Amino acid sequence: MHRSLGRLVILAMVACAASADVMAQRQQAQLLAAQPQPVVVQPLVHDPLSPFTADEVRAFLGEAAKADQIGDVMQRCLHFPDPPGSHWSREGLEAYCHYRLQSTIGFAELKDLVNSGHAAEVDRRLADWSKDSIHHPEAFWRFLNANFFAPRPEARDVLEAWKQQSPQSALAYAASGFTFVRSAWRVRGGKFASDTPQERFDGMSQLLARADGDLRRAVKLDPRLAVGYAALMDMAMLESDRQLMVSAMKDGIAADPTSFPVLDSFAMITEPRWFGSLEAQARLMALIDKQSSKQPLLLVVRTSVLMDQADLVSCDCNLPEQRAAYRTVFDQVGTGSSLIGAGANALDNKQYEVATVYLAEALRFDPNDAVTRGNLRTAMAGIDPSLTPRWPGLVDR
């Protein structure tokens, strides 16, 4: 009996010890859980066909994050890193930064000036800016695209009032004609002709008739107003009017052979998918090479031509030479729309390093573009989920 009692005591002691061990382990686990855990950094996912090395992308984003802290948007643009391995012209970059970020008359201010009978002030300020080609390159073209490229319900009333107050203003008529053309594009829609209702073509034609009248009056009032010819070229593309396209192009170049809007429109009509050819693109490139020393802003048009030839907007770019084309095309500074097109297409094809570089560059010229900012966040996460939290300022504004 004493021996049995001794065994029970020993078993009880063992059970107590085991229970104590369990309690100690639980307490230790609770303490560990309460402590901050180290962040587990996911391994870098590097695309073997990427035109950039993993180190180049990390270095680029590190420099971009630093530049993004610069409060002045112009200085931010000028100090943002160029794409890895590129050779962006400093003159071309400065010209495009100033073009995209220059101060201009916003629509609310335009409306207030016109409605208060001060349309002449609009003409005066635009004319003054046009004389300052360094800080306000192509000031009127930027004014038009900033205010009237997208639909704006109140625009027509404001523009008609501007024309009434300033009947001799070539700028007023050019702005009105430009807006009619933009409206015509929206009415036409993006479907094939066979899938487009006739009423859309009728509506388009009515708007283009009004655009034609305003634009022809604009260039009659001021034959040197190259923007008017650029808008006529855009209208001719919509109507598939080759004769008007060629005549407007020739008149625009005669008016100003360094005109960014004219040569940018010229780049569109020389695309083989429209009415151009590789030979026509070569002639345009030669003209750009000749004039870019006088107007470095034209370098972005050269990039647009190369981008069309490489088809970076729709190419799946799964071959090494196709992926390498990104560095060739964007060896020189490109427009924001070109950068967005290339970056978004790369993102669609899960080419995250390419997408990250060019979407970041697009934000260089428009830091408040929420859609591109969201796409950049997705591209960075595709490379490494730990990238975005490290530089929230780059993608969260």
N, C-alpha and C positions, 0 to 999 in steps of 0.2 A: 504494500500500500504506500509505504514511504517512497519506494522507487517510482511508482505511478505518479505520485504527487510531484516528485522532482521533475519528471518529464513534462508535466503540465506547466510547471513554472518556467522551464526552459522554453517551451513552445510559446508561452505568453510573452516571454522576453524577446524572442525572435520576431513575433508578430508586431510588437511595439516598435522594435527597431526598424522593421520594414515599413511600417506606417510612417515613422519619422522620416525615413529616406524619401518616401513618396511626397510627404508634405514639403520637405526641403527642396525637392526637385520642382514642385509646383511653384513654390515661392521664388525660386531662381528663374523659372520661365516667365513668371509675372514681372519680375524686375527687368529681365531682358526685353520683354515686350514693351515696357514703359520707356525704355531708352531709345533715343533716335537711331534708326537703322541706316547703315551706309547705302548710298544710292548705287544701284547696280546699273552701270553704263552698258548699253547694248553694243555689241561689236559693230564696227563700221561695215555697212553693206556697200561695197565698191563694185561699180559696173565695169567689167573687164573691157568693154568697148567704149567706155567714156573717153572723150577727148581730153579730159582732165585727170590728173592723179588725185588720190584721196588727200594727199598733203596740200595740193593746190587748192582744193575746195575748202578745206578747213582754214587755210591761211586767208583765203578770199573772204570767207564769212567772218573771220575774226576782225579783219580790217573794215568790213562793211558795218559790223556792230559798233566799232569805234566811231566811224564817220556818222552813223545814225544818231549819235549823241549831240551832234552839232545842231544848235537851235536854228540858225539862219539857213533857210532852205537852199539859197544859192551857194553858200559855202559848203553845205552838205553835199550838194551835187558835184561841186568842183573837187572835193576831197574824197569822194567815194572811190573805192578801188575799181579799176578796169577789169574786164574778164581775164582770167589767167592766160598768160602767154600772148595777149593781144598787143597791138601797137596803135592804140587810139591817139589820133592827132590831138594835141592840146588845144590848138586853135579850133578844130572842129567840135571838140567837147565843150569848150567855153561858149561857142556860138549856139550850140543846141541847148545847153543849160540856160542861157539867157533867153533863147526863144521860148522854151517851155515854161520858164518860171518868171518871166517879165511881168511887171504890173500892167494891168490893162483896165479898161472900163467894164465892170461887171454888168449883168443885165439889169439888176435892181437900180444901179446908178444910171444906166442908160435910160431906163424908163422914167426915172425922176427928172433927169435933165430934159428929155423930150417933152414930157407932160407939163413941165413948168416953162416951156417955150425957149429952152436953151440948147436947141439942137446944134447951133453954131459952135458951141463949146465942145461938142463931141468931135466935129470936124477939125477944130483947132488942135485939140490934144492928139488926135490920131496923126495929123499932119506933122506936129512937132516930134512925135515919137519916130515917125518914119525917117526923120533926119538923123536920128541917133542909132546908127546901124550896129553899134557895139552892144549897147544895153537893151535895145529894142529891135532886134533883127526881125524883119517881116512882121512889124507890129500889127498891121491891119489884118493880115492873114491869121495871126494868133487870136486877135479880137473876134473874128468870125467863127473860128473853130471852138473857141472857149464858150461862146454865147449861143451859137445857132446850129452847131453840128447835130445836137440832139433836139428832139421836138420840144417846143415851148409854146403853150397855148396863147400866151399874150404877145408873142413876137410880132405877129402880123400888124396889129394895131399900132405898136410902137414904131415899126419900120415905115408904115404908111404916113404916120405923123411926121417922122424925120424927113421923108421926101417932100412933104407939103411945106415944111418950114425951111428946107434947104433945097429948092428945086434945081440948083446948079451944082449940087454935091454929087460928084462921081462916087464917093464912098457910100452915100446913102443908097444910091441905085444898085451899086455892086452888092451891098449887104442884103438888099431886098431880093435881088436875083439869086444870090447864093442860097438864101433861105428857101426860095421856091424850088430850086434844084434838089435841096436836101429833102423837102417835103415830097417831091415827085419820086425820089428813090424809095421812100417809105410806102407811098401809095402803090408803087409797082410791086413791091415785095420781092422776095428772093427765090421764088419758084421758077421752074422752066416756063417758057411762054405757053406751052401746051397745057400747063396746069394752072394758068393764071386767067381768071375771069375777064371778059372784055371790059367790064365796067372799071376795072383797075387800070387798064390801058387808057381808057377814056379820061379818067381822073388824072392820070399821069400827064397826058397830052395837054390838058387844060392848064395844069401848073407850069409845064415847060413853055407854053406859049407866053405866059406872064413873065417867066424867068428870062426868056429870050428878049422881050421888050426892055426889061430893066437892065440887063447886062449890056445890050447893044447901046443903050443910052449912056451907061457908065463909061464905056470905052470911047464913046463919041465926045463926052464931056472932058475926058482925060485919056488920050490915046496911050499914055505911058503907064496907065494903071494895069500892071501885069496880072493882078489878082482877077480882074474881070475876064481875061482870056483863060485863066485857069478854070474858072467856073464854067465858061463856055465849053471847054474841053470835057469837063465832067458831065455837062448836059448832053454833049454829043455822044459820049459813051452810052448814056442811058437810052438815047434814041437810035443807037447804032448808025449814026450819021458820020460816015468816014470823011466826007468832004469838009464838014464843019470842024471835025476833029483836027484835020491837017491844017486848015486855014487858021484856026484859033491857036494852034501850037506855033505856027510860023509867026503870027502876029505877036504872040506873047514873047517869044524869043527875041524878035526885033525890038519890042518895047524894052525888054530887060533880059539880056542873056544870062544874068546871074540870079534870076528870080527863082527862089525856092519853090513857091507854089506852082509855077509853070513847069519846072523840070520834074517836080514830084508828080504832077499830073501826066507829064510826058512819060514817066516811068510806068505808069499804069497802062497807057495806050500802046506801049511797045511790048507789053507782055504777049507772048504767042497765044494765050487763051483769049485775048481780046482781038486786037487787029494788028499786032506787031509780029516781030520775028527776032531771032538771035542777032541778025544783021542790024536791025533797028536798035536793039539794046546796045550793041557795040558802038553805034554812032552816038547814042546818048552818053555812054561811058566816056567816050573821047571828049565830048563837050564838057562833061563834068570835070574831067582831068584838066581841061584848059581853063575853066572858070573858077575852080575851087580855091585857087590862091587869092582871088578877089573876094569870094564868098565861101568861107570854109563850111558854112551850113550845108552846102551841097554834098558834102561827103556822106551824109546820112542817106541821100538818094542813091548813091553808088551802092551802099550796103543793101538797100531795098531791091535793086536790080539783081545783085548776087543771090539774095535770099529767094527771089522768084525762080532763078535758074536752078537752085539747089532744092527747091520745093520743100522748104523747111516748115511750112504751115501744115502740110498734110502727109509728108513722108513718114513712113514707119521707121526709117533710118536704122535698120537692123544689120546693115553691112558696115564693115569697118570704115570704108571710104565715105559712106553716107554720114556716119557719126563724126568723122573728121571734118566734114564740110562745115560744121558749126564754127570751128575756129577760123576757117578760111573766110566765111561770110562775115563774121563779126570781128575780124581782125581790125576793122575800122568802126568808129562809132555808128550806131544805128538808131532809128527812130523808136519812140516808145511803143508804137503799134507793132513794129517788126519784132522787138524784143518780147512783147507779150505773146505774139503769134508763135514764135519759136519756142518760148518757154512753156506755153500751154500745150502745144503739140507734144513736146518732150514729156510733159507730165502725163498726158493721155497714154503715152507709150511706156510709162513707168521708167523713164530715163531720168532718175531723180537728180543726179549731179548736174546734168545739162539744164534741167528745169530750174534748179536752185540758182545757178549763176545768172541766167538770163531774166528770170522773174525778179531777182534782186536788182538787176540793172534797170529794169522797167520802173521799179519803185524809186530808183535814183531820180528819175525825171517827174514822177508823180507820187510822192510819198503818201498821199491820201486815197489812193486807189484801193478800196476795200476788197474787191474781187481778186486782184492780183496779190494782195497781201495774204488772203486766205489760201490761194494756190501755192504761194511760197511756203506757207506753214506746212501744207501737205507734202510738198517736195522735200523740205528739210526733214520731216519725220520719216520719209521714205529712205533717206540716207542713214539717219541715226536719231531715234526718238529723244535722245538727250540734247539735241542741238537747240531746239526751239526754246525750252525753258532757260537756257543760258543767255539768250539774247532776245528777251521779250520785246524790247523797243523796236527791233527790226521788223516785227510782224504785227505788233499791237500798238496802234496809235489812236 
